[in-house]
């Protein structure tokens, strides 16, 4: 059986890498920022806020939804998207503690 190299790392790092990968495109960051600023679920008009086609925006929405940072509800022919606040907060916590640990190690080993 062949093991993916990512499986050689602890589960927490694997999950963090998936989230960071989902955030690795400026369009996805813009989508998250826009949803946070609107403070409500919005339907298919996100592409009006970005310099990208609706198809491209939908691909980015799918990636964000796949990792659970946004959620969507189908209402008729429209999908209402909003932040998954629980997962956004978990991402914030994960990022905070990850970089806190990195920073603490840096202070101990480098001058």
trRosetta pair geometry for C-beta under 8 A, 3 or more apart (Angstrom, degrees):
i j d omega theta_ij theta_ji phi_ij phi_ji
3 7 5.0 -113 -178 69 97 133
3 8 7.0 102 133 -56 124 83
4 7 4.8 101 66 -8 80 103
5 8 5.6 -35 -169 9 51 118
6 9 6.1 -57 -171 29 50 108
6 14 5.5 101 164 -119 103 100
6 17 7.0 -140 -140 75 119 154
7 14 7.4 33 -95 -92 39 142
9 13 4.5 -83 153 82 123 129
9 14 5.7 153 86 -55 103 84
9 17 8.0 75 85 -15 150 138
10 13 5.1 87 64 11 79 103
10 14 7.2 -145 100 -7 39 90
11 14 5.5 -55 -149 36 35 115
11 15 6.3 32 156 -17 69 105
12 15 5.9 -56 -149 37 29 109
12 16 6.3 30 153 -19 64 108
12 94 7.9 -170 -171 -139 95 110
13 16 5.5 -51 -143 38 33 113
13 17 6.2 38 156 -24 65 105
14 17 5.8 -55 -151 33 28 112
14 18 6.8 29 152 -19 62 103
15 18 5.8 -52 -152 32 34 112
15 19 6.6 30 152 -14 65 105
15 94 7.8 -108 109 -136 106 155
16 19 5.8 -58 -152 39 33 110
16 20 6.1 30 154 -17 69 109
16 94 5.8 -166 -102 163 99 129
16 98 6.4 121 -139 -83 151 150
17 20 5.7 -54 -141 40 31 109
17 21 6.1 36 156 -23 64 106
18 21 5.7 -52 -146 34 28 113
18 22 6.6 30 153 -20 62 104
18 67 5.7 174 141 -117 101 118
19 22 5.7 -54 -152 33 33 112
19 23 6.5 21 152 -10 65 109
19 67 5.7 150 -99 174 60 139
19 69 7.3 119 -140 -60 90 116
19 91 5.7 -172 -173 -118 145 107
19 94 7.2 82 56 86 160 150
20 23 5.7 -63 -149 44 34 107
20 24 6.5 58 147 -54 64 96
21 24 5.4 -35 -154 -5 36 125
22 28 6.3 -159 159 177 66 158
22 63 5.4 174 -136 150 87 98
22 64 6.0 126 176 -98 118 51
22 66 7.4 -164 -106 70 127 95
22 67 4.4 -99 -50 9 160 153
22 69 6.5 168 125 -4 142 134
23 28 6.0 -147 -126 106 36 125
23 29 6.2 69 -164 -73 80 87
23 32 7.8 -17 -117 -7 91 151
23 69 8.0 122 -68 -68 90 167
24 28 7.5 38 49 43 40 136
25 28 4.6 85 68 4 91 104
25 29 7.2 -165 93 -4 48 84
25 60 6.5 -123 90 -121 138 112
25 63 7.9 62 26 82 131 157
26 29 5.5 -54 -148 39 40 112
26 30 6.1 43 152 -23 70 104
27 30 5.5 -54 -148 36 32 114
27 31 6.4 36 151 -23 64 102
27 50 6.0 69 -140 -158 91 145
27 52 5.9 22 -121 -21 134 153
27 56 7.3 -85 -154 142 167 104
27 57 7.1 -137 178 -108 125 63
27 60 4.8 -103 116 -101 117 162
28 31 5.5 -46 -148 31 34 114
28 32 6.6 33 153 -15 64 102
28 60 5.1 -151 -77 -169 78 109
28 63 6.5 -68 -99 86 132 121
28 64 5.7 166 -148 -65 103 110
29 32 5.8 -54 -150 38 33 109
29 33 6.2 33 152 -19 66 108
30 33 5.6 -54 -143 40 31 113
30 34 6.1 34 156 -22 65 107
30 49 7.5 -179 153 124 109 104
30 50 5.8 118 114 -101 140 109
31 34 5.8 -55 -146 36 28 111
31 35 6.4 25 156 -15 64 106
31 46 6.1 36 -128 -174 93 135
31 50 7.3 -23 -69 -56 78 140
31 57 7.4 144 -87 -156 121 88
31 60 6.0 169 -25 126 147 121
31 61 6.6 -163 -154 -84 156 71
31 64 6.3 -130 97 -30 139 160
31 70 7.3 -58 137 -50 117 150
32 35 5.9 -56 -147 38 30 108
32 36 6.3 30 154 -19 64 108
32 64 7.0 -171 -64 -133 94 141
32 69 6.6 -41 -99 150 118 127
32 70 7.3 -136 -96 -59 75 108
32 83 6.8 78 -147 -101 74 106
32 88 7.7 152 -157 -113 115 117
33 36 5.7 -57 -149 37 30 112
33 37 6.3 27 155 -19 65 108
34 37 5.8 -56 -145 37 30 110
34 38 6.3 24 158 -17 65 108
34 46 6.5 129 101 -139 148 91
34 49 5.2 103 -125 129 149 158
34 50 7.9 -94 -34 -51 152 95
35 38 6.0 -56 -143 37 30 107
35 42 7.0 -139 -111 19 75 110
35 46 7.9 -13 -62 -108 89 121
35 70 6.5 -171 -56 -112 175 116
35 81 6.6 -86 -103 124 127 98
35 82 6.0 151 -165 -145 117 43
35 83 4.9 145 127 -45 126 89
36 39 7.3 21 173 -68 36 60
36 83 6.1 52 -75 -45 70 146
38 42 5.7 -5 129 -42 166 125
40 82 6.9 -85 150 -106 30 118
41 73 7.1 1 -168 28 156 109
41 80 4.2 51 151 162 121 109
41 81 6.3 168 -157 80 79 26
41 82 3.7 -68 -94 -48 78 117
42 45 6.1 -87 164 52 113 96
42 46 6.4 124 100 -62 123 84
42 80 6.7 167 84 -151 15 72
42 81 6.1 -27 64 59 69 80
42 82 7.3 124 10 -76 61 72
43 75 7.3 -78 -98 49 129 116
43 78 4.3 10 -160 173 131 128
43 79 6.5 145 -140 75 76 38
43 80 4.9 -46 -78 -91 80 67
43 81 7.4 135 -103 10 30 73
44 47 7.3 -20 174 11 68 102
44 54 7.6 21 -172 -147 98 115
44 78 5.6 -111 -8 -143 113 91
44 79 6.5 94 -57 49 86 75
45 48 4.8 -24 -179 15 81 122
45 49 7.3 78 134 -18 78 95
46 49 5.7 -59 -166 32 47 112
46 50 6.8 16 149 0 75 112
46 57 5.6 173 101 173 102 135
46 61 6.9 123 65 -73 155 124
46 81 6.6 -15 -41 50 136 140
47 50 6.1 -71 -143 49 39 96
47 52 6.6 -102 -142 84 83 77
47 53 6.9 -14 -155 154 129 26
47 54 4.2 -51 -70 -98 173 64
47 56 7.9 116 -121 62 108 78
47 57 4.1 -154 -89 17 87 157
47 58 7.7 -21 -62 -36 120 76
50 57 5.8 145 57 -94 136 116
52 56 4.2 -107 170 87 116 129
52 57 5.2 143 94 -54 115 84
52 60 7.7 63 98 -4 162 135
53 56 4.7 94 57 8 81 102
53 57 7.0 -147 95 -4 41 87
54 57 5.7 -56 -146 39 31 112
54 58 6.2 36 153 -23 65 106
55 58 5.7 -54 -150 34 29 113
55 59 6.7 32 150 -21 62 101
56 59 5.6 -50 -155 30 35 113
56 60 6.7 31 150 -14 65 103
57 60 5.7 -56 -152 38 36 110
57 61 6.3 40 149 -22 68 105
58 61 5.4 -49 -144 36 34 116
58 62 6.4 41 153 -24 64 102
59 62 5.6 -51 -152 31 31 115
59 63 6.8 32 150 -19 62 102
60 63 5.7 -50 -152 32 36 112
60 64 6.5 32 152 -14 66 105
61 64 5.8 -58 -149 40 32 109
61 65 6.0 31 154 -19 67 110
61 70 6.7 -75 -155 77 74 147
61 72 7.4 61 167 -56 118 138
61 81 6.3 -87 -146 -101 123 153
62 65 5.6 -56 -143 39 29 111
62 66 6.2 39 154 -30 64 104
63 66 5.6 -48 -147 26 30 117
63 67 7.0 10 160 -2 61 103
64 67 6.5 -67 -154 44 30 95
64 69 4.8 -80 -170 65 85 109
64 70 4.5 39 128 13 115 111
65 68 7.4 41 -176 -78 35 25
65 69 7.6 -97 -76 52 25 67
65 70 5.3 -60 -79 76 67 89
65 71 6.8 109 -130 -106 88 31
65 72 6.0 -33 -108 -1 136 109
65 81 7.9 -96 -74 -126 111 107
67 87 7.9 154 129 170 74 142
68 71 7.6 10 -153 -68 56 85
68 84 5.5 -80 167 66 70 162
68 87 4.5 -170 130 -108 102 164
69 83 7.1 -46 160 -146 68 73
69 84 5.9 -170 178 38 17 104
69 87 5.6 -133 -100 113 42 124
69 88 6.3 85 -152 -76 77 76
69 91 6.8 23 -107 -36 102 150
70 81 5.5 11 170 -170 127 102
70 82 6.7 166 -157 87 84 26
70 83 5.9 -64 -108 -110 70 37
70 84 5.9 -179 -121 -12 12 88
71 81 7.3 161 84 -146 37 58
71 82 6.2 -20 61 64 82 75
71 83 7.8 32 17 132 81 15
71 84 4.7 97 -25 -74 102 97
72 79 4.5 13 179 175 124 110
72 80 6.4 157 -153 75 66 43
72 81 4.8 -26 -95 -92 91 71
72 82 7.8 148 -89 18 46 61
73 79 7.0 156 74 -157 34 62
73 80 5.0 -14 57 55 89 99
74 78 7.5 154 -154 87 54 42
74 79 5.5 -32 -96 -100 62 75
75 78 5.3 -20 69 71 86 92
75 79 7.6 150 22 -102 71 24
75 80 5.9 35 2 -16 118 109
83 88 5.3 6 175 -38 118 143
84 87 4.2 25 106 28 114 113
84 88 6.3 154 81 -20 59 86
85 88 5.4 -53 -140 38 32 113
85 89 6.1 33 159 -19 66 105
86 89 6.0 -58 -153 37 26 109
86 90 6.5 25 149 -18 62 107
87 90 5.3 -48 -143 37 38 114
87 91 6.3 44 153 -22 66 101
88 91 5.6 -51 -150 34 31 114
88 92 6.5 36 149 -21 63 103
89 92 5.5 -49 -148 33 34 115
89 93 6.4 34 152 -18 65 104
90 93 5.7 -53 -148 37 33 111
90 94 6.1 34 153 -20 66 107
91 94 5.6 -53 -143 38 30 112
91 95 6.1 29 158 -17 65 108
92 95 5.9 -58 -146 39 25 109
92 96 6.2 29 155 -23 63 109
93 96 5.7 -54 -145 34 28 113
93 97 6.3 15 162 -8 64 109
94 97 6.4 -65 -147 43 24 100
94 98 6.0 26 157 -22 64 113
95 98 5.7 -55 -141 36 27 113
95 99 6.3 11 166 -5 64 110
96 99 6.6 -72 -153 44 21 96
96 100 6.0 22 154 -23 63 113
97 100 5.3 -51 -137 36 33 116
97 101 6.3 36 160 -21 64 103
98 101 6.1 -60 -157 34 26 109
98 102 6.5 22 149 -15 63 108
99 102 5.3 -49 -141 39 40 114
99 103 6.0 43 156 -21 68 104
100 103 5.8 -54 -145 38 28 111
100 104 6.3 30 154 -21 63 107
101 104 5.7 -53 -145 35 29 111
101 105 6.4 29 156 -17 63 105
102 105 5.9 -57 -150 36 29 110
102 106 6.4 33 151 -24 64 107
103 106 5.6 -53 -149 32 32 115
103 107 6.6 33 155 -19 64 104
104 107 5.9 -54 -153 33 32 111
104 108 6.7 26 153 -16 63 109
105 108 5.8 -62 -151 38 33 110
105 109 6.1 -1 165 4 70 117
106 109 6.6 -77 -139 48 23 90
106 110 5.5 -34 -172 33 67 116
107 110 7.5 -60 -98 53 12 76
